[in-house]
């Protein structure tokens, strides 16, 4: 039968990683809510041409996609750093 390639141990950074995930989720939700708010309050504003021939809705939409990808990389980097730091502390105290 197939088993994990590495031994899975206790994740000492799980609580901090969860908090970080919630913080990033709230930040993204606020930025996305701004997009929805503009659409509800002043939909004509989303049709405003910016950066040449593109309208604000296209720029904002692509910005949301790029932001999600960047936040994913940030989350991964910070989680790796937290795991290394927290697991190192636990191993040195044993």
C-alpha positions in Angstrom: 0.0 0.0 0.0 1.0 3.6 -0.6 2.2 5.5 2.4 3.5 9.1 2.8 7.1 9.6 1.5 8.0 11.4 4.7 7.0 10.9 8.3 4.2 13.3 9.2 4.7 14.8 12.6 2.8 17.4 14.7 2.6 20.8 13.1 3.6 23.2 15.9 2.9 26.2 13.6 -0.7 25.3 12.8 -2.3 27.9 15.0 -0.2 30.7 13.7 -0.7 29.6 10.1 -4.5 29.5 10.6 -4.4 33.1 12.0 -2.3 34.2 9.1 -4.7 32.6 6.6 -7.7 34.4 8.3 -5.9 37.8 8.2 -5.1 37.4 4.5 -8.6 36.2 3.8 -10.0 39.3 5.5 -7.7 41.6 3.6 -8.7 40.0 0.3 -12.3 40.2 1.2 -12.0 43.9 1.9 -10.4 44.6 -1.5 -13.0 42.5 -3.2 -15.8 44.2 -1.3 -14.5 47.5 -2.7 -15.1 46.1 -6.2 -18.6 45.0 -5.3 -19.3 48.3 -3.6 -18.3 50.3 -6.6 -20.5 48.1 -8.8 -23.5 48.7 -6.5 -23.1 52.4 -5.8 -21.7 53.7 -9.1 -21.6 51.1 -11.9 -20.7 53.8 -14.5 -17.4 54.3 -12.6 -16.5 50.7 -13.6 -16.8 51.7 -17.2 -14.3 54.6 -16.8 -11.4 54.1 -19.2 -8.0 53.9 -17.4 -4.6 52.8 -18.7 -5.5 53.4 -22.3 -8.5 51.6 -23.7 -9.2 49.3 -20.7 -12.0 50.1 -18.3 -11.7 50.1 -14.5 -13.7 46.8 -14.1 -11.1 44.9 -16.3 -8.2 46.4 -14.5 -9.7 45.9 -11.0 -10.7 42.3 -11.9 -7.2 41.4 -13.2 -5.8 43.1 -10.1 -7.9 40.9 -7.9 -6.6 37.8 -9.7 -3.0 39.0 -9.4 -3.5 39.9 -5.7 -4.9 36.4 -5.0 -1.8 34.8 -6.6 0.6 37.1 -4.8 -1.1 36.6 -1.5 -0.8 32.8 -2.1 3.0 33.2 -2.5 3.2 35.4 0.6 1.2 32.9 2.6 3.4 30.0 1.4 6.6 31.8 2.2 5.4 33.0 5.7 4.1 29.5 6.5 7.4 27.9 5.6 9.3 30.4 7.7 6.9 29.7 10.6 7.2 26.0 10.3 11.0 26.1 10.3 11.1 28.4 13.3 8.4 26.6 15.4 9.7 23.1 14.6 13.3 24.1 15.3 12.3 25.4 18.7 10.4 22.2 19.6 13.3 20.0 18.4 15.9 21.9 20.4 13.9 21.7 23.6 13.7 17.9 23.4 
